[in-house]
Each structure stands twice: as structure tokens, then as C-alpha cells.
Amino acid sequence: MSNAKQKILAHLSQEVYCHLGVSPVHGIGVFAIRAIPKGINPLKSRLKFDEISFSHQEIKALPRSVRKEIEIFCYYDDNAVLIPSIGLNSMNMAVYLNHSKTPSVKYRKNGQLITLRAIKSGEELMMDYDINFGAIHTFD
């Protein structure tokens, strides 16, 4: 068996834990397809990318519909908007994590996601946006 096949099989058996589904909390969410242990990154990806910082002024000229997508799926504060270097046509499942004050995952300082407790198969993974992004979030 080729090395590439071995790496993909290892990834599939050891690192694939989640899928997207309809969330009772909001729109789309991230759900466990099998039990997930505490202390691991449940969304470990082979896709590597950085986030590029833009000022709000720099993205102001983009079409309104694209700005709306950025507002929904990118991280931002009063000073900057962080857009993945892979753009918005590639998927990072973490953008579908919904907010909860009783989270099951959080981001470490190094940007890696980690489970805070064991997660059952079928359970929606949740994060506390206020803790992870240092802002107070309100939802209509």
C-alpha cells in the first residue's frame, strides 16, 4: 500500500469525528459521528492555512453579499477582519460551531481546537464565542 494511502487511512480512522448537520440551536452545526475523547482536536484537518487580517475599510468595496458571508463565517472585531488565506470557497468545519455558555470545545492560544470533555456520538459540538474571541456576543 502506498504511503499516501496509509496516511489517508490513518487520518480517517484516527482523526475524523464530525459532520455537518441541521442544528436545533442555529442553522448548521457540527455533530459527532462517533464518541470523541476529552483533550483532542476533533476537527484536525490536512488543509493548512493562515488567516489574513484586513481592515473594515479594505473589505468595504466588496459586494454586499460577500461582506455578509464574511460577517457570518469570519472572525472580526472593531479593528480587523480575519479571512482565511484559502478564501471562502474552501471549507473549514469550525466556522459552523455554534455558541453555548456550556461549551464542549475551545480554541487554545495556538489556534488549535480542543475538546473540554468527552462528547457522545450524535451530540452537537459547541463553543463559547465570548471566551474564544474575547467579545460579548448577542443573538437576535
N, CA and C atoms as an extended XYZ file, in Angstrom:
420
Properties=species:S:1:pos:R:3:atomname:S:1:resname:S:1:resid:I:1 pbc="F F F"
N         0.856       -1.189        0.000 N   MET     1
C         0.000        0.000        0.000 CA  MET     1
C         0.894        1.242        0.000 C   MET     1
N         0.521        2.224       -0.805 N   SER     2
C         1.336        3.437       -0.913 CA  SER     2
C         1.296        4.235        0.391 C   SER     2
N         2.310        5.062        0.560 N   ASN     3
C         2.412        5.923        1.735 CA  ASN     3
C         1.227        6.894        1.801 C   ASN     3
N         0.812        7.421        0.654 N   ALA     4
C        -0.323        8.343        0.616 CA  ALA     4
C        -1.598        7.657        1.101 C   ALA     4
N        -1.831        6.418        0.672 N   LYS     5
C        -2.998        5.672        1.122 CA  LYS     5
C        -2.936        5.411        2.627 C   LYS     5
N        -1.762        5.055        3.113 N   GLN     6
C        -1.598        4.795        4.551 CA  GLN     6
C        -1.918        6.042        5.376 C   GLN     6
N        -1.459        7.204        4.896 N   LYS     7
C        -1.718        8.459        5.620 CA  LYS     7
C        -3.206        8.793        5.644 C   LYS     7
N        -3.881        8.608        4.517 N   ILE     8
C        -5.319        8.897        4.461 CA  ILE     8
C        -6.094        7.921        5.343 C   ILE     8
N        -5.751        6.639        5.307 N   LEU     9
C        -6.430        5.667        6.167 CA  LEU     9
C        -6.219        5.988        7.643 C   LEU     9
N        -5.011        6.405        8.013 N   ALA    10
C        -4.744        6.793        9.399 CA  ALA    10
C        -5.589        8.006        9.778 C   ALA    10
N        -5.663        8.985        8.886 N   HIS    11
C        -6.485       10.170        9.131 CA  HIS    11
C        -7.949        9.770        9.329 C   HIS    11
N        -8.471        8.947        8.441 N   LEU    12
C        -9.877        8.537        8.517 CA  LEU    12
C       -10.181        7.761        9.797 C   LEU    12
N        -9.274        6.884       10.209 N   SER    13
C        -9.540        6.063       11.390 CA  SER    13
C        -9.236        6.774       12.701 C   SER    13
N        -8.324        7.739       12.690 N   GLN    14
C        -7.882        8.362       13.937 CA  GLN    14
C        -8.294        9.817       14.116 C   GLN    14
N        -8.725       10.518       13.046 N   GLU    15
C        -8.945       11.961       13.159 CA  GLU    15
C       -10.306       12.448       12.661 C   GLU    15
N       -11.102       11.610       12.048 N   VAL    16
C       -12.409       12.048       11.553 CA  VAL    16
C       -13.465       11.712       12.602 C   VAL    16
N       -14.059       12.759       13.172 N   TYR    17
C       -15.032       12.592       14.256 CA  TYR    17
C       -16.367       13.282       13.988 C   TYR    17
N       -16.447       14.164       12.999 N   CYS    18
C       -17.608       15.047       12.895 CA  CYS    18
C       -18.161       15.162       11.480 C   CYS    18
N       -19.393       15.643       11.427 N   HIS    19
C       -20.021       16.020       10.164 CA  HIS    19
C       -20.921       17.224       10.423 C   HIS    19
N       -21.347       17.865        9.361 N   LEU    20
C       -22.262       18.996        9.474 CA  LEU    20
C       -23.689       18.490        9.427 C   LEU    20
N       -24.566       19.170       10.165 N   GLY    21
C       -25.971       18.798       10.161 CA  GLY    21
C       -26.827       19.988       10.545 C   GLY    21
N       -28.130       19.812       10.463 N   VAL    22
C       -29.072       20.859       10.840 CA  VAL    22
C       -29.087       20.949       12.363 C   VAL    22
N       -28.855       22.151       12.872 N   SER    23
C       -28.760       22.374       14.304 CA  SER    23
C       -30.076       22.880       14.883 C   SER    23
N       -30.495       22.343       16.024 N   PRO    24
C       -31.664       22.899       16.698 CA  PRO    24
C       -31.347       24.256       17.338 C   PRO    24
N       -30.056       24.586       17.442 N   VAL    25
C       -29.623       25.853       18.038 CA  VAL    25
C       -29.662       26.978       17.011 C   VAL    25
N       -29.019       26.734       15.853 N   HIS    26
C       -28.968       27.767       14.818 CA  HIS    26
C       -28.452       27.169       13.518 C   HIS    26
N       -29.248       27.169       12.494 N   GLY    27
C       -28.799       26.805       11.145 CA  GLY    27
C       -28.088       25.479       11.058 C   GLY    27
N       -26.814       25.534       10.713 N   ILE    28
C       -25.962       24.356       10.562 CA  ILE    28
C       -25.065       24.253       11.792 C   ILE    28
N       -24.791       23.045       12.212 N   GLY    29
C       -23.899       22.809       13.348 CA  GLY    29
C       -22.955       21.665       13.048 C   GLY    29
N       -22.014       21.441       13.965 N   VAL    30
C       -21.030       20.366       13.865 CA  VAL    30
C       -21.436       19.277       14.860 C   VAL    30
N       -21.560       18.050       14.374 N   PHE    31
C       -22.037       16.938       15.191 CA  PHE    31
C       -21.033       15.791       15.198 C   PHE    31
N       -20.943       15.109       16.338 N   ALA    32
C       -20.067       13.948       16.463 CA  ALA    32
C       -20.671       12.764       15.720 C   ALA    32
N       -19.881       12.090       14.888 N   ILE    33
C       -20.339       10.876       14.215 CA  ILE    33
C       -19.910        9.633       14.993 C   ILE    33
N       -19.092        9.856       16.023 N   ARG    34
C       -18.672        8.793       16.940 CA  ARG    34
C       -18.211        9.464       18.221 C   ARG    34
N       -18.018        8.686       19.260 N   ALA    35
C       -17.566        9.257       20.537 CA  ALA    35
C       -16.227        9.967       20.339 C   ALA    35
N       -16.091       11.113       20.991 N   ILE    36
C       -14.864       11.911       20.890 CA  ILE    36
C       -14.265       12.024       22.289 C   ILE    36
N       -13.012       11.619       22.467 N   PRO    37
C       -12.387       11.721       23.791 CA  PRO    37
C       -12.113       13.171       24.196 C   PRO    37
N       -11.978       13.393       25.476 N   LYS    38
C       -11.573       14.698       26.007 CA  LYS    38
C       -10.119       14.956       25.631 C   LYS    38
N        -9.801       16.232       25.321 N   GLY    39
C        -8.419       16.649       25.136 CA  GLY    39
C        -7.844       16.473       23.745 C   GLY    39
N        -8.701       16.265       22.741 N   ILE    40
C        -8.174       16.136       21.379 CA  ILE    40
C        -8.780       17.212       20.484 C   ILE    40
N        -8.178       17.379       19.307 N   ASN    41
C        -8.732       18.283       18.298 CA  ASN    41
C        -9.682       17.469       17.426 C   ASN    41
N       -11.007       17.662       17.576 N   PRO    42
C       -11.953       16.838       16.833 CA  PRO    42
C       -12.110       17.244       15.363 C   PRO    42
N       -11.528       18.378       14.976 N   LEU    43
C       -11.634       18.853       13.595 CA  LEU    43
C       -10.262       18.980       12.938 C   LEU    43
N        -9.329       18.146       13.370 N   LYS    44
C        -7.986       18.184       12.790 CA  LYS    44
C        -8.077       17.993       11.281 C   LYS    44
N        -7.420       18.850       10.556 N   SER    45
C        -7.530       18.855        9.105 CA  SER    45
C        -6.167       18.720        8.447 C   SER    45
N        -6.177       18.183        7.269 N   ARG    46
C        -4.957       18.129        6.466 CA  ARG    46
C        -4.787       19.411        5.671 C   ARG    46
N        -5.811       20.274        5.693 N   LEU    47
C        -5.777       21.557        4.998 CA  LEU    47
C        -5.106       22.593        5.904 C   LEU    47
N        -4.015       23.142        5.462 N   LYS    48
C        -3.274       24.126        6.259 CA  LYS    48
C        -3.462       25.509        5.662 C   LYS    48
N        -3.769       26.489        6.523 N   PHE    49
C        -3.948       27.864        6.052 CA  PHE    49
C        -3.748       28.832        7.204 C   PHE    49
N        -3.476       30.058        6.833 N   ASP    50
C        -3.377       31.148        7.791 CA  ASP    50
C        -4.594       32.034        7.612 C   ASP    50
N        -4.781       32.949        8.551 N   GLU    51
C        -5.809       33.961        8.391 CA  GLU    51
C        -5.117       35.287        8.108 C   GLU    51
N        -5.665       36.029        7.177 N   ILE    52
C        -5.083       37.308        6.782 CA  ILE    52
C        -5.958       38.414        7.344 C   ILE    52
N        -5.325       39.375        7.974 N   SER    53
C        -6.041       40.473        8.623 CA  SER    53
C        -6.307       41.607        7.634 C   SER    53
N        -7.558       42.033        7.580 N   PHE    54
C        -7.982       43.158        6.752 CA  PHE    54
C        -8.650       44.192        7.641 C   PHE    54
N        -8.517       45.455        7.275 N   SER    55
C        -9.283       46.484        7.966 CA  SER    55
C       -10.713       46.430        7.431 C   SER    55
N       -11.638       46.980        8.184 N   HIS    56
C       -13.023       47.042        7.707 CA  HIS    56
C       -13.111       47.877        6.426 C   HIS    56
N       -12.261       48.883        6.335 N   GLN    57
C       -12.241       49.744        5.140 CA  GLN    57
C       -11.814       48.962        3.897 C   GLN    57
N       -10.848       48.046        4.065 N   GLU    58
C       -10.350       47.284        2.921 CA  GLU    58
C       -11.418       46.360        2.320 C   GLU    58
N       -12.340       45.877        3.127 N   ILE    59
C       -13.362       44.980        2.578 CA  ILE    59
C       -14.663       45.709        2.237 C   ILE    59
N       -14.707       46.988        2.508 N   LYS    60
C       -15.924       47.773        2.269 CA  LYS    60
C       -16.352       47.777        0.798 C   LYS    60
N       -15.415       47.695       -0.126 N   ALA    61
C       -15.732       47.745       -1.557 CA  ALA    61
C       -16.218       46.402       -2.110 C   ALA    61
N       -16.163       45.348       -1.314 N   LEU    62
C       -16.639       44.042       -1.783 CA  LEU    62
C       -18.159       44.062       -1.948 C   LEU    62
N       -18.691       43.197       -2.789 N   PRO    63
C       -20.147       43.123       -2.928 CA  PRO    63
C       -20.811       42.849       -1.564 C   PRO    63
N       -21.974       43.440       -1.370 N   ARG    64
C       -22.684       43.309       -0.087 CA  ARG    64
C       -22.886       41.837        0.290 C   ARG    64
N       -23.233       41.007       -0.681 N   SER    65
C       -23.474       39.590       -0.400 CA  SER    65
C       -22.204       38.891        0.101 C   SER    65
N       -21.050       39.262       -0.430 N   VAL    66
C       -19.782       38.685        0.020 CA  VAL    66
C       -19.458       39.189        1.425 C   VAL    66
N       -19.690       40.475        1.683 N   ARG    67
C       -19.466       41.021        3.033 CA  ARG    67
C       -20.334       40.307        4.068 C   ARG    67
N       -21.557       39.940        3.687 N   LYS    68
C       -22.456       39.218        4.584 CA  LYS    68
C       -21.874       37.850        4.927 C   LYS    68
N       -21.323       37.165        3.925 N   GLU    69
C       -20.682       35.869        4.171 CA  GLU    69
C       -19.486       36.018        5.109 C   GLU    69
N       -18.706       37.057        4.910 N   ILE    70
C       -17.560       37.326        5.782 CA  ILE    70
C       -18.043       37.573        7.202 C   ILE    70
N       -19.109       38.329        7.346 N   GLU    71
C       -19.664       38.632        8.675 CA  GLU    71
C       -20.124       37.352        9.385 C   GLU    71
N       -20.700       36.427        8.627 N   ILE    72
C       -21.200       35.185        9.217 CA  ILE    72
C       -20.075       34.196        9.515 C   ILE    72
N       -19.114       34.046        8.598 N   PHE    73
C       -18.158       32.949        8.691 CA  PHE    73
C       -16.724       33.318        9.037 C   PHE    73
N       -16.414       34.602        9.176 N   CYS    74
C       -15.050       35.003        9.511 CA  CYS    74
C       -15.034       35.665       10.883 C   CYS    74
N       -13.870       35.673       11.488 N   TYR    75
C       -13.705       36.279       12.799 CA  TYR    75
C       -13.343       37.746       12.618 C   TYR    75
N       -13.950       38.594       13.437 N   TYR    76
C       -13.681       40.028       13.336 CA  TYR    76
C       -13.923       40.698       14.677 C   TYR    76
N       -13.342       41.876       14.823 N   ASP    77
C       -13.610       42.747       15.970 CA  ASP    77
C       -13.689       44.168       15.446 C   ASP    77
N       -13.606       45.145       16.334 N   ASP    78
C       -13.723       46.540       15.902 CA  ASP    78
C       -12.579       46.981       14.997 C   ASP    78
N       -11.428       46.310       15.083 N   ASN    79
C       -10.238       46.751       14.357 CA  ASN    79
C        -9.929       45.987       13.079 C   ASN    79
N       -10.285       44.697       13.046 N   ALA    80
C        -9.838       43.877       11.917 CA  ALA    80
C       -10.825       42.761       11.601 C   ALA    80
N       -10.700       42.258       10.383 N   VAL    81
C       -11.458       41.099        9.908 CA  VAL    81
C       -10.426       40.063        9.479 C   VAL    81
N       -10.547       38.833        9.988 N   LEU    82
C        -9.609       37.773        9.650 CA  LEU    82
C       -10.249       36.854        8.619 C   LEU    82
N        -9.632       36.791        7.450 N   ILE    83
C       -10.159       35.984        6.355 CA  ILE    83
C        -9.150       34.877        6.053 C   ILE    83
N        -9.627       33.614        5.947 N   PRO    84
C        -8.705       32.510        5.667 CA  PRO    84
C        -7.969       32.716        4.347 C   PRO    84
N        -6.686       32.378        4.342 N   SER    85
C        -5.888       32.509        3.117 CA  SER    85
C        -6.382       31.573        2.017 C   SER    85
N        -7.199       30.589        2.362 N   ILE    86
C        -7.768       29.685        1.361 CA  ILE    86
C        -9.055       30.253        0.768 C   ILE    86
N        -9.466       31.435        1.213 N   GLY    87
C       -10.670       32.074        0.695 CA  GLY    87
C       -11.928       31.509        1.327 C   GLY    87
N       -13.055       31.775        0.707 N   LEU    88
C       -14.330       31.300        1.250 CA  LEU    88
C       -14.939       30.159        0.446 C   LEU    88
N       -14.267       29.679       -0.580 N   ASN    89
C       -14.785       28.562       -1.358 CA  ASN    89
C       -14.225       27.226       -0.895 C   ASN    89
N       -13.434       27.234        0.156 N   SER    90
C       -12.931       26.009        0.772 CA  SER    90
C       -13.521       25.938        2.169 C   SER    90
N       -13.748       24.741        2.662 N   MET    91
C       -14.469       24.618        3.918 CA  MET    91
C       -13.563       24.363        5.113 C   MET    91
N       -13.813       25.109        6.169 N   ASN    92
C       -13.243       24.881        7.488 CA  ASN    92
C       -14.449       24.606        8.380 C   ASN    92
N       -14.642       23.354        8.759 N   MET    93
C       -15.833       22.968        9.504 CA  MET    93
C       -16.010       23.757       10.797 C   MET    93
N       -14.930       24.279       11.365 N   ALA    94
C       -15.015       25.008       12.627 CA  ALA    94
C       -15.892       26.250       12.539 C   ALA    94
N       -16.074       26.823       11.353 N   VAL    95
C       -16.916       28.019       11.255 CA  VAL    95
C       -18.375       27.699       11.528 C   VAL    95
N       -18.733       26.424       11.568 N   TYR    96
C       -20.109       26.024       11.844 CA  TYR    96
C       -20.345       25.663       13.310 C   TYR    96
N       -19.342       25.867       14.164 N   LEU    97
C       -19.542       25.626       15.600 CA  LEU    97
C       -20.471       26.701       16.153 C   LEU    97
N       -21.541       26.282       16.789 N   ASN    98
C       -22.493       27.212       17.368 CA  ASN    98
C       -22.093       27.583       18.792 C   ASN    98
N       -22.675       28.669       19.273 N   HIS    99
C       -22.354       29.266       20.574 CA  HIS    99
C       -23.142       28.605       21.704 C   HIS    99
N       -22.462       28.412       22.831 N   SER   100
C       -23.110       27.952       24.049 CA  SER   100
C       -22.293       28.433       25.248 C   SER   100
N       -22.992       28.750       26.336 N   LYS   101
C       -22.303       29.114       27.582 CA  LYS   101
C       -21.841       27.860       28.322 C   LYS   101
N       -22.190       26.676       27.809 N   THR   102
C       -21.678       25.410       28.342 CA  THR   102
C       -21.000       24.663       27.185 C   THR   102
N       -19.820       25.152       26.779 N   PRO   103
C       -19.160       24.621       25.580 CA  PRO   103
C       -18.562       23.232       25.787 C   PRO   103
N       -18.387       22.530       24.669 N   SER   104
C       -17.703       21.239       24.692 CA  SER   104
C       -16.318       21.329       24.044 C   SER   104
N       -16.042       22.450       23.340 N   VAL   105
C       -14.736       22.677       22.721 CA  VAL   105
C       -14.308       24.125       22.927 C   VAL   105
N       -13.011       24.351       22.807 N   LYS   106
C       -12.489       25.718       22.844 CA  LYS   106
C       -11.211       25.779       22.021 C   LYS   106
N       -10.814       27.004       21.681 N   TYR   107
C        -9.553       27.210       20.989 CA  TYR   107
C        -8.453       27.437       22.015 C   TYR   107
N        -7.321       26.787       21.800 N   ARG   108
C        -6.128       27.056       22.606 CA  ARG   108
C        -5.470       28.320       22.074 C   ARG   108
N        -4.515       28.829       22.811 N   LYS   109
C        -3.800       30.033       22.370 CA  LYS   109
C        -3.075       29.813       21.045 C   LYS   109
N        -2.705       28.574       20.743 N   ASN   110
C        -2.011       28.276       19.478 CA  ASN   110
C        -2.979       28.135       18.301 C   ASN   110
N        -4.280       28.366       18.537 N   GLY   111
C        -5.269       28.303       17.473 CA  GLY   111
C        -5.846       26.919       17.229 C   GLY   111
N        -5.386       25.912       17.965 N   GLN   112
C        -5.899       24.554       17.803 CA  GLN   112
C        -7.150       24.346       18.654 C   GLN   112
N        -8.134       23.695       18.098 N   LEU   113
C        -9.360       23.363       18.800 CA  LEU   113
C        -9.108       22.169       19.710 C   LEU   113
N        -9.758       22.144       20.885 N   ILE   114
C        -9.604       21.018       21.805 CA  ILE   114
C       -10.936       20.730       22.490 C   ILE   114
N       -11.208       19.446       22.709 N   THR   115
C       -12.419       19.066       23.425 CA  THR   115
C       -12.201       19.274       24.917 C   THR   115
N       -13.210       19.837       25.577 N   LEU   116
C       -13.147       20.097       27.014 CA  LEU   116
C       -13.616       18.909       27.839 C   LEU   116
N       -14.318       17.994       27.196 N   ARG   117
C       -14.847       16.796       27.848 CA  ARG   117
C       -15.115       15.764       26.756 C   ARG   117
N       -15.436       14.554       27.168 N   ALA   118
C       -15.831       13.532       26.199 CA  ALA   118
C       -17.162       13.953       25.568 C   ALA   118
N       -17.311       13.687       24.286 N   ILE   119
C       -18.509       14.053       23.536 CA  ILE   119
C       -19.112       12.775       22.956 C   ILE   119
N       -20.431       12.625       23.130 N   LYS   120
C       -21.125       11.428       22.670 CA  LYS   120
C       -21.439       11.501       21.170 C   LYS   120
N       -21.528       10.354       20.555 N   SER   121
C       -21.941       10.274       19.154 CA  SER   121
C       -23.310       10.925       18.996 C   SER   121
N       -23.463       11.774       17.973 N   GLY   122
C       -24.717       12.468       17.715 CA  GLY   122
C       -24.835       13.820       18.388 C   GLY   122
N       -23.970       14.114       19.343 N   GLU   123
C       -24.017       15.377       20.087 CA  GLU   123
C       -23.451       16.527       19.243 C   GLU   123
N       -24.069       17.700       19.354 N   GLU   124
C       -23.551       18.880       18.669 CA  GLU   124
C       -22.390       19.463       19.471 C   GLU   124
N       -21.290       19.754       18.796 N   LEU   125
C       -20.154       20.406       19.433 CA  LEU   125
C       -20.454       21.896       19.530 C   LEU   125
N       -20.149       22.504       20.678 N   MET   126
C       -20.461       23.908       20.921 CA  MET   126
C       -19.237       24.609       21.502 C   MET   126
N       -19.133       25.912       21.221 N   MET   127
C       -18.062       26.720       21.814 CA  MET   127
C       -18.663       27.993       22.381 C   MET   127
N       -17.974       28.576       23.356 N   ASP   128
C       -18.390       29.858       23.922 CA  ASP   128
C       -17.659       30.950       23.151 C   ASP   128
N       -18.371       31.638       22.274 N   TYR   129
C       -17.758       32.681       21.452 CA  TYR   129
C       -17.112       33.762       22.316 C   TYR   129
N       -17.741       34.107       23.439 N   ASP   130
C       -17.218       35.190       24.280 CA  ASP   130
C       -15.829       34.853       24.807 C   ASP   130
N       -15.630       33.622       25.257 N   ILE   131
C       -14.319       33.199       25.769 CA  ILE   131
C       -13.312       33.067       24.628 C   ILE   131
N       -13.729       32.433       23.525 N   ASN   132
C       -12.802       32.167       22.421 CA  ASN   132
C       -12.390       33.402       21.648 C   ASN   132
N       -13.287       34.387       21.548 N   PHE   133
C       -12.989       35.542       20.709 CA  PHE   133
C       -12.920       36.842       21.490 C   PHE   133
N       -13.005       36.787       22.821 N   GLY   134
C       -12.808       37.959       23.654 CA  GLY   134
C       -13.796       39.090       23.394 C   GLY   134
N       -15.047       38.734       23.176 N   ALA   135
C       -16.080       39.749       22.923 CA  ALA   135
C       -17.410       39.231       23.457 C   ALA   135
N       -18.315       40.131       23.710 N   ILE   136
C       -19.654       39.741       24.135 CA  ILE   136
C       -20.518       39.588       22.874 C   ILE   136
N       -21.111       38.434       22.714 N   HIS   137
C       -21.951       38.173       21.545 CA  HIS   137
C       -23.412       38.152       21.960 C   HIS   137
N       -24.236       38.833       21.214 N   THR   138
C       -25.666       38.796       21.426 CA  THR   138
C       -26.317       38.284       20.155 C   THR   138
N       -27.376       37.551       20.315 N   PHE   139
C       -28.034       36.931       19.171 CA  PHE   139
C       -29.501       37.313       19.187 C   PHE   139
N       -30.026       37.657       18.004 N   ASP   140
C       -31.443       38.009       17.888 CA  ASP   140
C       -32.302       36.776       17.853 C   ASP   140
